Amino acid sequence: MVPYIIGALILGYTGFVVYKKAKDVKAGKSCCSSCSGCPIEGKCK
């Protein structure tokens, strides 16, 4: 039973991280240090 709980927690956290990253990209935020060659270069600035 414990492996299922741990797996569910990991899956839930992974889903949260992906959701947060997608939300940040849509808002124009990015964690990269350079916009040169970035596919969302026009949204950063």
N, C-alpha and C positions, 0 to 999 in steps of 0.2 A: 504494500500500500504506500509506503514511504517513497519509493521511486516515482510513483505516479504523481504524488504531491509535488515533489521536487521538479519533475518534468513540466507540470502545469505552471509552476512558478516561473521557471525559465522561459517557457513559451509566452506567458503573459508579459514578462518583462521585455522580451524581444519584440513583441507586438507593440508595446508602449514606445520603445526606442524608435522603431520604424515609423510609427504614427507621428511622434514628435519631430523626427527628421523631415518627414514629408510636409508637416505643418510649417516648419522653419523655412524650407525651400520655397514654399508658396508665398511666405511672407517676405521673401527676398533676403533672408538671413543665410549665411553660409559659414562653414568652419574652415574653409580653405584659405590659404595665405596669398594666393595669386589668382587673378581673374583671367590671366592670359591662357587662352585655349579652353576655358571652362564653358560647358554647354549652356549655362545660365548667366553668362557674363553680363548681358544687358539688364538683368534683374538685380545685380549686386549693388549698383551705384545709385 
